[in-house]
Amino acid sequence: MVKKILGELHEFTLPSILTPLCMIGEVIAEMIIPVLMGRIVDLGINGGDMGYIIRTGLMMIVVALFGLAAGVGGAVFGSRASTGLARNLRKKMFDNIQTFSFSNIDKFSSSGLVTRLTTDVTNIQNSYQMILRMAMRAPASMIIAMVMSFIISPKLASIYLVAVLCLAVVIVFMMGKATKYFKEVFEKYDKLNESVQENVSAIRVVKAYVREDYENDKFRMAALNIYDMFVRAEKVVTLNGPVMSGTVYTCILLISWFGAHMIVSGELTTGAMMSLLTYCMNILMSLMMLSMIFVMITMSQASAKRIVEVMDEKTSIANPENPVMEVKDGSIRFDHVSFAYNTASEEPVLKDINLDIKSGETIGIIGGTGSAKSSLVNLISRLYDVNDGSVSVGGVDVRDYDMEVLRNQVSVVLQKNVLFSGTIYENLRWGDKNATDEQVRRACELACADEFIEKMPDGYDTYIEQGGTNVSGGQRQRLCIARALLKKPKILILDDSTSAVDTATDAKIRKAFAEEIPGTTKLIIAQRISSVQDCDRIIVMDDGKINGFDTHEALLANNTIYREVYESQVGSSGDADFDEKK
């Protein structure tokens, strides 16, 4: 796990090496100053040698400046290395997420991925910076200070040694107790992010149903869970402060007591005593730093594991060794296809599907909620792979295509219409980044989007807010259809994507498709019979199976489900929903 994380340093390896070297330089400077202070007292002040005091004082200034420069260098290089590592980790995770199939994405919640990309990476960044600066500085400072103390007075230095050993035992005990809390707390962040994400994205629904109090309580509980976990961990960790302070003051008292006796007996000089007290603080503060390093490492372990999980996740759908690089036409064939989102499921979502669709045909797909209409079309562009059987496009199994080639020839307008922040032009050119203004406008005409775009103050340069919140549901649908048309696909899939437009506009869109893109195979999923009755053929889905596949007239005569839905919708002026047949 550590190797995987550090493997993302790349161009920040040099700053990672320079940081600890700078910290060692700072430690050396700090260790020299107490010795020089002791000499000023013993040889300069006691000896009345002002020249020696000045020379040694100037030397202390030079050493202090060197230590300052080394400390600043350590801070600069450490910040550069840690922020660079964080940047590379986020990029590595994000790049890998882009390769995920839908089944991979289903494995991680969106809130969980957000937590990993933000909070978890920030924990690694902070830990890495502390490790670079303190993990080298603290041991080096403690060891050098201990050695210098033993050189000055082995008897008094033994007090430090006993204190260090006692503190080490206490710190290990405290860290062991705190570890389990830190491991749990980051899982709670997922719940917190989930609450925020749902509330912000669905704020209109929250306000429409006056559920602000419920959402506030939900968020408060998620925040309270994190608070409780951190409090439990911090209660253990904060014991570190009193224990450390008690040890420091005890050491100072013991050194002062025994040191005073040694000065009186002539075994120790006053300057040496001052140096020992300074080294005492250095040793114990170094131990304090080490304890904080252990805390950060403990916190970052859980984060590192979660990050590596995303980095190591392999897409369940990959290109074949020698992929087919051209889609011949828009013909589609399902050959005894069965599919389940979870391979462990007892019953598949799609069951023994057999279909033959000719290139250029317009196919309607109708069925009740949960009848697997969307699951059926998701297999065409290989968003998921079948469990049994095969799906072919242009006479070739979709698993034999280069995925980019296949998906560029299969445009999908999903049920949930997504627009991105940017102008209308920028959103539409997701379909074709090189599309001219004329091509964009023509696609909008086919999708009946031009009529409302031209009424906007800035026309096609109108800025779309994040999620398309400043346009209506029907307008979002028409913009998404225009975006899909710009790809000039061989297969166009409309997954209930005209549900928010009126019947007249729906008819205009279908008429434009028939006249302008006759060679494109069109699959139209709908709840309204009026949206599919003019299709060449219509698929009736029921519980993951094909209940009927024929023309409108033939299904009306021979298919009970289709006839019941038709009669119910015609009887309700065409406004009834498919599920109302029950």
Residue, then its C-alpha position, 0 to 999 in steps of 0.5 A: m500500500v505504501k509503495k503504491i502511494l509513494g509510486e505517484l511521487h514522480e517529478f516530486t521525488l527530488p523535493s521529497i529527498l531535499t526536505p529531510l536533508c534540510m531538516i537534518g541541517e536545521v537539527i544540527a544548527e539547533m544542537i550546536i547553539p546550546v554548546l555555544m551558549g554553554r561556552i559563552v557562560d563558562l569561558g566568556i562570562n565567567g572568564g570575563d573575556m568580552g572578545y570571546i563572547i562577541r566571537t561566539g555570539l557572531m558564530m551563534i548568529v551564523v549557525a542560527l541563520f543556517g538553521l533558519a534557511a534549512g528550516v525554510g527550505g524544509a518547509v518549501f520542499g515539504s509543501r511542494a512534495s506533499t501537495g504534488l503527491a496529493r495532485n498526482l493521487r487525485k489525477k491517478m484516481f480520477d483517470n482510473i474512474q474514467t475507465f470504469s464501467f457502470s458495474n465498477i461505478d456501482k461498486f463505489s457510491s458517488s459520495g464515497l468517491v468524492t470522499r476519497l478524492t478530497t478528504d482521504v487525499t488531504n489526509i495523505q498530503n498532511s501525513y506525508q508533509m509531517i513525515l518528511r519534515m518531522a519523521m527525520r527531524a524528531p529522531a535526529s534531534m532526539i538522538i543527537a541531543m541524547v548523544m550530546s547530553f551523554i558527552i556532557s554528563p552521562k549521569l544526568a543524561s540517564i534521566y532523559l533515557v529513563a523518561v524517553l523509555c517511559l514515554a514511549v510505552v505510554i505513547v504506544f498504548m495511547m496510539g493503539k487505543a486511538t487507531k480503531y476510532f480513526k479507522e472508523v471515522f473516515e467511513k462516516y465521512d461518506k455518509l456526511n458527503e452523501s447527505v450534502q450531495e443529495n440535499v444540494s442536487a435535490i434542493r428544489v424537491v426538498k423545498a417543494y416538500v418542505r423537508e428542510d427540517y428532515e434534511n437538517d436532522k439527517f445532516r446533523m446526525a451524520a456530522l454528530n457521528i463524525y464528531d463522536m468518533f473524533v472526540r473518542a479518538e482525541k480523548v485518548v490522544t490529548l492525554n499525550g499533552p499532560v503526560m509529556s508536560g509532566t515528564v518535561y517538568t519532572c526532568i527539569l526538576l531532577i536535572s536542576w536538583f542533581g545538577a546544582h549539587m554537581i555544580v557545587s561539588g565541581e563536577l559540572t559547570t553552569g554552562a554545561m547545566m544550561s546546555l543540558l536543560t536545552y537538550c532536555m527540551n529538545i529530546l522531549m519535544s522530539l518525542m512529542m513530534l514522534s507521537m504526533i507522527f504516529v497519530m497522523i500515520t494512524m489516521s492516514q492508514a485508513s485513507a491510504k487503503r481507500i485510495v488504493e482501492v480506487m487506484d487498483e480497481k480494474t474495469s470490468i469491461a476492457n478492449p480486446e487484444n485486436p479490436v475492430m475499429e469500424v462499425k459497418d452499420g446500425s443493425i443490432r442482434f441479441d442472441h439468447v442474451s441474459f443479464a444481471y447487475n449482480t452475478a450472484s443474483e438468483e434471477p437475471v434482469l434480462k432473460d433469454i432475449n432474442l432480437d434482430i433489428k435492421s440498420g435504419e429501423t425505428i424501434g419503439i420499446i415500451g413496458g412497465t417500470g422495472s421491465a428492464k427497458s434501460s437494461l436492454v439498451n445499455l448492453i448495445s453500447r457495452l455499458y455493461d457486458v452480458n452474462d450469457g449470449s451475445v449482442s452484435v452491432g453491424g454484425v460484430d459482437v460488441r465485445d470485439y469492438d474498440m469501445e471508443v469506436l463503438r460508443n462514438q457510433v451509439s448515441v444514448v440520451l439517458q433518462k436522467n438528462v445531464l448538462f454541464s456548466g458552460t454555454i449551450y455551444e459548449n454543452l452541445r459540442w460534447g457530441d462533436k467538439n469540432a462541430t461548426d455553428e451551423q451544424v450545432r444549430r441544425a441539430c437543435e432544429l431537429a431536436c426542436a431546441d432552436e425555438f427556445i434557444e433563440k428566445m434567450p438573451d444570449g442565444y447559443d452563448t447562454y450560460i448553463e448553470q451546473g446541472g442545467t438548473n436554469v432551463s426546464g426539464g423539457q429544454r434539458q431533454r431537447l438539448c441532450i437530444a441535439r447533443a447526441l445527434l451531433k455525433k452522427p451515430k449509426i444508432l440513436i437510443l432515446d431512453d424515455s428522453t421526451s417524457a418532459v416535452d409536450t405531445a406536439t413537440d414529441a411528434k415534431i422530433r420523431k418526424a425530423f428523425a424520420e426525414e433527416i436521419p433515415g439511415t440511423t437505427k433509432l431505439i425509442i423507449a417511452q411510456r406513451i403509446s403515441s411516442v412509439q406507434d409510428c415506429d417500424r416495430i415495437i418491443v413490449m417488455d415485461d419482467g425482463k422478457i420480450n412479450g411482443f415484437d411487431t408493428h403497432e397494428a399487429l400488437l394491437a390485434n395480438n398482444t394483450i398487454y399492448r392493447e390494454v395500455y393503448e385502450s387505457q391511454v386513448g380512453s384518458s386522452g393519451d395521458a395515461d402512464f404505462d403502469e396504469k394498466k394495473 
